[in-house]
């Protein structure tokens, strides 16, 4: 991006905007407030010389403004209407082409003159701000106040000319209105439009510019610029009227609908409360936890029920052996009958022999009971079982190794629980065991071996 100088930047910025900015900056309070000293005469005189370079504006600028305001395209000061259709009006010529004619003139001075004019306006606005703060010191030379008054009138004179030219530069009616108002303000400072019968004191060399500016103000400025320029408004077209009416109708419809909706909502509020109460009363609390516990209990006892239902241990049904034998309960009943018969017919020596045989059988039962406990512990400790199965079979480890017929009643519950969990795990893993899972296969084989050993022992009794 190319760097542009300050002077070129001044030429680009519109004159009216720059003048407004400078005037506003001159009137802003400083952070330190009243502590800043008022400017002296030397300060304001130096500011005036820096702004004007000791010479007035070119008279050609006023001639340019007069010629442009007298252009046939100008609106003219005699326009008494309050409505303006647009800033430009298309006019169809005889040839058939359309030419756009502006109701308000637009013209700009040469770039070189515009740069100088922008510079003077900015510095003169700063000078006006300094003059507002100027106070005549005590003991000032005679005629000093007259010089300051001449300096102020001269600054307002040049600013009137500058803002008149800014009026021509304005592209819209709003911009022109702002420049027109500022030009009028400066014109009142130098007494244009009011005849007091006294000359307006200006700096030496600015008398010619003063007379030409007064003639310009009384002539083209007052005649060609509409006096009601700032009060004009755009005409409202049919489409705009229809749009406003449509928006008003839509708003009324929306308001009416919203009112009806609110009324309906209020009338249904009681029903809504009744429905909410009925819905709240119809809620049924389900004992979900108890249901899941019951389901788990049923699932856990299913395998034990099946174990007992099928009489896996052969208590009531004879085992499938070759040749077929009797069930354990049948053999026990037969054994009891035999013992009763022996007691009724046997002698003392026969009873002693039977007692010795019974003791031998009891010892065999004790040995078998110890072997069963050891086998159950080994089954429970089968490596590779899942965590849940190991946890359930943990009760087998609580059975003491020295289990005898005398202390069996104390640990019967643990033995029963161990057998139950082993049977349940056996039923769950039997169908799933295979060559690909040695742990499950080993568990099933151990349980099957224990069952076969137990049945073989029962058959040997």
C-alpha positions as CSV (number, residue, x, y, z in Angstrom):
1,X,0.0,0.0,0.0
2,X,1.5,3.4,-1.0
3,X,2.1,6.0,1.6
4,X,0.2,9.2,0.9
5,X,1.3,12.6,2.3
6,X,-0.9,14.6,4.7
7,X,-1.6,17.2,2.0
8,X,-2.8,14.6,-0.4
9,X,-5.0,13.1,2.3
10,X,-6.5,16.5,3.0
11,X,-7.4,16.7,-0.7
12,X,-9.2,13.4,-0.6
13,X,-11.3,14.0,2.5
14,X,-14.5,16.0,1.8
15,X,-14.2,19.6,2.9
16,X,-17.4,19.5,5.0
17,X,-16.2,16.5,7.0
18,X,-12.8,18.0,7.7
19,X,-14.2,21.3,8.8
20,X,-16.6,19.6,11.2
21,X,-13.8,17.4,12.6
22,X,-11.5,20.4,13.1
23,X,-14.2,22.5,14.8
24,X,-15.1,19.6,17.1
25,X,-11.4,19.0,18.0
26,X,-11.0,22.7,18.8
27,X,-13.8,22.6,21.3
28,X,-12.8,19.4,23.2
29,X,-11.7,19.7,26.8
30,X,-8.2,18.6,27.7
31,X,-7.5,16.0,30.4
32,X,-5.9,18.7,32.6
33,X,-9.0,21.0,32.2
34,X,-8.6,24.6,33.4
35,X,-4.9,24.2,34.1
36,X,-4.1,25.0,30.4
37,X,-3.3,28.7,30.0
38,X,-5.4,30.8,27.6
39,X,-3.6,31.7,24.3
40,X,-1.9,35.0,24.0
41,X,-2.2,37.5,21.2
42,X,1.1,36.2,19.8
43,X,-0.3,32.7,19.7
44,X,-3.5,33.7,17.8
45,X,-1.7,36.0,15.5
46,X,0.8,33.3,14.6
47,X,-2.1,30.9,14.1
48,X,-3.8,33.3,11.7
49,X,-0.6,33.9,9.7
50,X,0.0,30.1,9.5
51,X,-3.6,29.6,8.2
52,X,-3.7,32.4,5.6
53,X,0.0,32.9,4.8
54,X,-0.8,36.6,4.9
55,X,-3.1,36.6,1.8
56,X,-6.8,36.1,1.2
57,X,-8.5,33.4,-0.7
58,X,-8.5,33.6,-4.5
59,X,-11.4,35.6,-5.7
60,X,-11.8,33.1,-8.5
61,X,-13.3,30.6,-6.0
62,X,-16.2,32.9,-5.4
63,X,-16.7,33.4,-9.1
64,X,-16.7,29.6,-9.5
65,X,-19.3,29.2,-6.8
66,X,-21.5,31.9,-8.3
67,X,-21.4,30.4,-11.8
68,X,-22.2,26.9,-10.5
69,X,-25.1,28.1,-8.4
70,X,-26.6,29.9,-11.4
71,X,-26.5,26.7,-13.4
72,X,-29.8,25.7,-15.0
73,X,-29.6,22.4,-13.0
74,X,-29.9,24.3,-9.7
75,X,-33.0,23.9,-7.6
76,X,-33.2,27.6,-6.9
77,X,-34.1,29.6,-3.8
78,X,-37.7,30.1,-5.1
79,X,-38.5,26.4,-4.5
80,X,-41.2,26.6,-1.9
81,X,-42.1,22.9,-1.8
82,X,-41.6,20.8,1.3
83,X,-41.1,17.5,-0.6
84,X,-38.3,16.4,-2.9
85,X,-38.7,13.3,-4.9
86,X,-34.9,12.5,-5.2
87,X,-31.5,14.2,-5.5
88,X,-31.7,13.5,-9.3
89,X,-34.5,13.2,-11.9
90,X,-34.2,11.3,-15.2
91,X,-35.4,13.3,-18.2
92,X,-36.1,11.7,-21.6
93,X,-34.8,13.7,-24.5
94,X,-36.4,14.0,-27.9
95,X,-33.8,11.6,-29.3
96,X,-35.1,8.8,-27.0
97,X,-32.0,8.8,-24.7
98,X,-32.4,9.5,-20.9
99,X,-30.4,12.1,-19.2
100,X,-30.1,12.5,-15.4
101,X,-30.6,16.0,-14.2
102,X,-29.7,16.8,-10.6
103,X,-32.0,19.0,-8.7
104,X,-29.1,20.3,-6.5
105,X,-25.8,21.3,-8.1
106,X,-22.6,19.2,-7.6
107,X,-19.3,20.7,-8.4
108,X,-15.7,20.7,-7.1
109,X,-12.7,23.0,-7.4
110,X,-9.4,22.0,-8.9
111,X,-7.3,19.5,-6.9
112,X,-4.6,22.0,-6.2
113,X,-7.0,24.7,-5.0
114,X,-8.9,22.0,-3.0
115,X,-5.7,21.0,-1.1
116,X,-5.0,24.6,-0.2
117,X,-8.6,25.2,0.8
118,X,-8.7,22.1,3.0
119,X,-5.5,23.3,4.8
120,X,-6.9,26.7,5.4
121,X,-10.2,25.4,6.7
122,X,-8.5,23.1,9.2
123,X,-6.2,25.8,10.5
124,X,-8.9,28.5,10.6
125,X,-11.2,26.2,12.6
126,X,-8.3,25.7,15.1
127,X,-7.9,29.5,15.2
128,X,-11.6,30.0,15.9
129,X,-11.2,27.6,18.8
130,X,-8.2,29.6,20.1
131,X,-10.1,32.9,19.8
132,X,-12.9,31.5,22.0
133,X,-10.4,31.0,24.8
134,X,-8.6,34.3,24.2
135,X,-8.8,36.9,27.0
136,X,-7.4,40.4,26.6
137,X,-4.7,40.8,29.3
138,X,-4.4,43.9,31.4
139,X,-2.2,46.6,30.1
140,X,-2.6,45.5,26.5
141,X,-1.7,48.1,23.8
142,X,-4.5,50.3,22.5
143,X,-6.2,48.9,19.5
144,X,-5.3,45.3,20.4
145,X,-9.0,44.3,20.8
146,X,-9.8,45.8,17.4
147,X,-7.0,43.6,15.8
148,X,-8.4,40.5,17.4
149,X,-11.9,41.4,16.2
150,X,-10.6,41.9,12.6
151,X,-8.8,38.5,12.9
152,X,-12.0,36.8,14.0
153,X,-14.1,38.4,11.3
154,X,-11.6,37.5,8.6
155,X,-11.5,33.9,9.8
156,X,-15.4,33.7,9.7
157,X,-15.3,35.3,6.2
158,X,-13.0,32.7,4.7
159,X,-14.9,29.9,6.4
160,X,-18.2,31.2,4.9
161,X,-16.6,31.0,1.4
162,X,-15.1,27.6,2.2
163,X,-18.4,26.1,3.4
164,X,-20.2,27.6,0.4
165,X,-17.8,25.6,-1.8
166,X,-18.3,22.6,0.4
167,X,-22.1,22.9,-0.3
168,X,-21.2,22.4,-4.0
169,X,-19.0,19.4,-3.2
170,X,-21.8,17.6,-1.2
171,X,-23.1,14.5,-3.0
172,X,-26.4,14.2,-1.1
173,X,-29.0,16.6,0.3
174,X,-27.9,15.8,3.8
175,X,-24.3,16.8,3.1
176,X,-25.4,20.0,1.4
177,X,-27.7,20.8,4.3
178,X,-24.8,20.5,6.8
179,X,-22.5,22.8,4.7
180,X,-25.3,25.3,4.1
181,X,-26.0,25.5,7.9
182,X,-22.3,26.1,8.7
183,X,-22.0,28.7,5.9
184,X,-25.0,30.5,7.4
185,X,-23.4,30.5,10.9
186,X,-20.2,32.1,9.7
187,X,-22.2,34.6,7.5
188,X,-24.0,35.8,10.7
189,X,-20.7,36.4,12.4
190,X,-19.7,38.9,9.7
191,X,-23.2,40.5,9.6
192,X,-24.3,39.2,6.1
193,X,-28.0,39.6,5.7
194,X,-28.3,42.3,8.4
195,X,-27.5,46.0,7.7
196,X,-26.3,47.7,10.8
197,X,-25.0,50.7,8.9
198,X,-21.4,50.0,10.1
199,X,-18.5,48.5,8.2
200,X,-17.3,45.0,9.1
201,X,-13.7,45.3,10.3
202,X,-11.4,42.7,8.6
203,X,-7.7,42.4,8.2
204,X,-6.0,44.6,5.6
205,X,-6.1,43.0,2.1
206,X,-9.4,41.2,2.7
207,X,-11.7,44.1,1.9
208,X,-12.3,42.9,-1.7
209,X,-13.0,39.4,-0.6
210,X,-15.5,40.8,2.0
211,X,-17.5,42.8,-0.6
212,X,-17.5,39.9,-3.1
213,X,-18.6,37.5,-0.4
214,X,-21.4,39.9,0.7
215,X,-22.6,40.2,-2.9
216,X,-22.4,36.4,-3.3
217,X,-24.5,35.9,-0.1
218,X,-27.1,38.3,-1.2
219,X,-27.2,37.0,-4.7
220,X,-26.6,33.3,-5.7
221,X,-26.3,32.0,-2.2
222,X,-29.8,33.4,-1.2
223,X,-31.4,33.0,-4.5
224,X,-30.2,29.7,-5.8
225,X,-30.1,27.6,-2.6
226,X,-33.5,26.6,-1.2
227,X,-34.2,28.3,2.1
228,X,-36.0,25.1,3.3
229,X,-33.2,22.8,2.1
230,X,-32.8,21.1,5.5
231,X,-36.6,20.7,6.1
232,X,-37.2,18.9,2.7
233,X,-38.1,15.3,3.0
234,X,-38.3,12.5,0.4
235,X,-41.7,11.9,-1.1
236,X,-43.4,8.7,0.0
237,X,-44.1,6.5,-3.0
238,X,-47.0,4.2,-3.5
239,X,-44.9,1.1,-2.9
240,X,-43.7,2.6,0.4
241,X,-47.2,3.4,1.5
242,X,-48.3,-0.1,0.7
243,X,-45.4,-1.6,2.5
244,X,-46.2,0.5,5.7
245,X,-49.8,-0.5,5.5
246,X,-49.0,-4.1,5.0
247,X,-46.6,-4.0,8.0
248,X,-49.4,-2.3,10.1
249,X,-51.9,-4.9,9.1
250,X,-49.5,-7.7,9.8
251,X,-48.8,-6.2,13.2
252,X,-52.5,-6.0,14.1
253,X,-53.1,-9.6,12.9
254,X,-50.2,-10.8,15.0
255,X,-51.4,-8.9,18.1
256,X,-54.9,-10.2,17.7
257,X,-53.6,-13.8,17.2
258,X,-51.4,-13.5,20.3
259,X,-54.3,-12.1,22.3
260,X,-56.5,-15.0,21.2
261,X,-53.7,-17.5,22.0
262,X,-53.3,-16.0,25.5
263,X,-57.0,-16.1,26.1
264,X,-57.2,-19.8,25.0
265,X,-54.1,-20.7,27.1
266,X,-55.7,-19.1,30.2
267,X,-59.0,-20.9,29.6
268,X,-57.2,-24.2,29.2
269,X,-55.0,-23.7,32.2
270,X,-57.3,-25.4,34.6
271,X,-57.7,-28.4,32.3
272,X,-53.9,-28.6,32.0
273,X,-53.6,-28.6,35.8
274,X,-56.2,-31.4,36.0
275,X,-54.4,-33.5,33.4
276,X,-51.1,-32.9,35.1
277,X,-52.6,-34.1,38.4
278,X,-54.1,-37.1,36.8
279,X,-50.8,-38.0,35.1
280,X,-49.0,-37.6,38.4
281,X,-51.5,-39.8,40.3
282,X,-51.3,-42.5,37.6
283,X,-47.6,-43.0,38.1
284,X,-46.9,-46.5,39.4
285,X,-43.6,-47.2,41.2
286,X,-42.2,-50.5,40.1
287,X,-40.0,-52.5,42.6
288,X,-37.3,-52.8,40.1
289,X,-34.6,-53.9,42.6
290,X,-36.8,-56.6,44.1
291,X,-37.7,-57.9,40.6
292,X,-34.1,-58.2,39.5
293,X,-33.2,-59.9,42.8
294,X,-36.0,-62.4,42.3
295,X,-34.9,-63.0,38.7
296,X,-31.3,-63.7,39.9
297,X,-32.5,-66.0,42.6
298,X,-34.6,-68.0,40.2
299,X,-31.7,-68.3,37.7
300,X,-29.3,-69.3,40.5
301,X,-31.6,-72.1,41.8
302,X,-32.6,-73.4,38.4
303,X,-29.5,-75.5,38.0
304,X,-29.7,-76.9,41.6
305,X,-33.4,-77.7,41.0
306,X,-32.5,-79.5,37.8
307,X,-29.7,-81.4,39.6
308,X,-32.1,-82.6,42.2
309,X,-35.0,-83.1,39.7
310,X,-32.8,-85.4,37.6
311,X,-31.5,-87.3,40.7
312,X,-28.0,-87.0,39.4
313,X,-26.6,-88.7,42.5
314,X,-29.0,-91.7,42.1
315,X,-30.8,-91.3,45.4
316,X,-34.2,-92.4,44.2
317,X,-33.4,-94.0,40.8
318,X,-31.0,-96.8,40.1
319,X,-27.9,-95.7,38.2
320,X,-27.5,-96.7,34.6
321,X,-25.0,-99.5,35.1
322,X,-24.5,-103.0,33.7
323,X,-26.1,-105.0,35.1
324,X,-28.7,-102.5,36.5
325,X,-28.4,-101.9,40.3
326,X,-30.5,-100.4,42.9
327,X,-30.8,-96.8,44.0
328,X,-29.0,-95.6,47.1
329,X,-32.2,-95.2,49.1
330,X,-33.3,-98.7,48.2
331,X,-30.0,-100.2,49.2
332,X,-30.1,-98.2,52.5
333,X,-33.6,-99.5,53.2
334,X,-32.5,-103.0,52.5
335,X,-29.5,-102.5,54.7
336,X,-31.7,-101.3,57.5
337,X,-34.0,-104.3,57.2
338,X,-31.0,-106.5,57.3
339,X,-29.7,-104.8,60.4
340,X,-33.0,-105.1,62.1
341,X,-33.2,-108.8,61.2
342,X,-29.7,-109.3,62.5
343,X,-30.5,-107.6,65.8
344,X,-33.5,-109.8,66.3
345,X,-31.8,-113.1,65.5
346,X,-28.1,-112.7,66.0
347,X,-26.1,-113.7,69.0
348,X,-23.7,-111.6,70.9
349,X,-20.8,-112.9,68.8
350,X,-22.7,-112.1,65.6
351,X,-23.5,-108.6,66.9
352,X,-19.8,-108.0,67.6
353,X,-19.0,-109.1,64.1
354,X,-21.6,-106.8,62.6
355,X,-20.3,-104.0,64.8
356,X,-16.8,-104.5,63.5
357,X,-18.1,-104.6,60.0
358,X,-20.0,-101.4,60.6
359,X,-16.9,-99.7,62.0
360,X,-15.0,-100.7,59.0
361,X,-17.7,-99.3,56.8
362,X,-17.7,-96.1,58.9
363,X,-13.9,-95.8,58.4
364,X,-14.4,-96.3,54.7
365,X,-17.1,-93.5,54.7
366,X,-14.7,-91.2,56.7
367,X,-11.9,-91.9,54.2
368,X,-14.3,-91.3,51.3
369,X,-15.5,-88.0,53.0
370,X,-12.0,-86.8,53.3
371,X,-11.3,-87.7,49.6
372,X,-14.5,-85.9,48.5
373,X,-13.4,-82.7,50.4
374,X,-10.0,-82.9,48.9
375,X,-11.5,-83.4,45.4
376,X,-13.9,-80.5,45.9
377,X,-11.0,-78.2,46.9
378,X,-9.1,-79.3,43.8
379,X,-12.1,-78.7,41.6
380,X,-12.6,-75.2,43.1
381,X,-8.9,-74.4,42.5
382,X,-9.0,-75.4,38.8
383,X,-6.8,-72.7,37.1
384,X,-8.3,-70.7,34.2
385,X,-11.9,-70.4,35.5
386,X,-13.6,-67.1,35.2
387,X,-13.7,-64.7,38.1
388,X,-17.4,-65.2,38.8
389,X,-17.1,-69.0,39.0
390,X,-14.0,-68.8,41.2
391,X,-15.9,-66.4,43.6
392,X,-18.9,-68.8,43.9
393,X,-16.6,-71.8,44.4
394,X,-14.7,-70.0,47.1
395,X,-16.9,-71.7,49.8
396,X,-15.2,-75.0,49.1
397,X,-11.9,-73.6,50.5
398,X,-13.7,-73.0,53.9
399,X,-14.3,-76.7,54.4
400,X,-11.6,-78.2,56.8
401,X,-9.5,-81.0,55.5
402,X,-10.1,-83.1,58.7
403,X,-13.8,-83.6,58.0
404,X,-15.2,-86.6,59.9
405,X,-18.6,-88.1,60.6
406,X,-18.5,-86.6,64.0
407,X,-18.0,-82.9,62.9
408,X,-19.8,-83.3,59.6
409,X,-23.0,-81.8,61.0
410,X,-21.1,-78.5,61.8
411,X,-19.8,-78.1,58.2
412,X,-22.7,-79.7,56.4
413,X,-24.0,-76.3,55.2
414,X,-20.7,-75.5,53.6
415,X,-20.4,-78.9,52.0
416,X,-23.9,-78.6,50.6
417,X,-23.1,-75.0,49.3
418,X,-19.9,-76.3,47.7
419,X,-21.7,-79.2,46.0
420,X,-24.5,-76.9,44.8
421,X,-22.1,-74.4,43.3
422,X,-20.0,-77.2,41.7
423,X,-23.1,-78.7,40.2
424,X,-24.3,-75.3,38.9
425,X,-20.8,-74.6,37.3
426,X,-20.8,-78.1,36.0
427,X,-24.1,-77.7,34.3
428,X,-23.1,-74.3,32.8
429,X,-19.7,-75.4,31.5
430,X,-20.4,-79.0,30.3
431,X,-21.8,-78.0,27.0
432,X,-19.3,-75.2,26.5
433,X,-16.2,-77.2,27.2
434,X,-14.0,-78.2,24.2
435,X,-10.5,-78.7,23.1
436,X,-10.0,-75.0,22.7
437,X,-10.6,-74.3,26.4
438,X,-8.5,-76.7,28.6
439,X,-9.5,-75.0,31.8
440,X,-13.2,-75.8,31.3
441,X,-12.5,-79.3,30.0
442,X,-10.4,-80.0,33.1
443,X,-13.2,-78.7,35.4
444,X,-15.8,-80.9,33.8
445,X,-13.6,-83.9,33.8
446,X,-12.8,-83.5,37.5
447,X,-16.5,-83.1,38.4
448,X,-17.4,-86.1,36.2
449,X,-14.6,-88.2,37.8
450,X,-15.8,-87.3,41.3
451,X,-19.4,-88.2,40.4
452,X,-18.3,-91.6,38.9
453,X,-16.1,-92.3,41.9
454,X,-19.0,-91.6,44.3
455,X,-21.4,-93.7,42.4
456,X,-18.8,-96.6,42.2
457,X,-18.3,-96.4,45.9
458,X,-22.1,-96.5,46.5
459,X,-22.4,-99.5,44.3
460,X,-19.6,-101.3,46.2
461,X,-21.5,-101.0,49.5
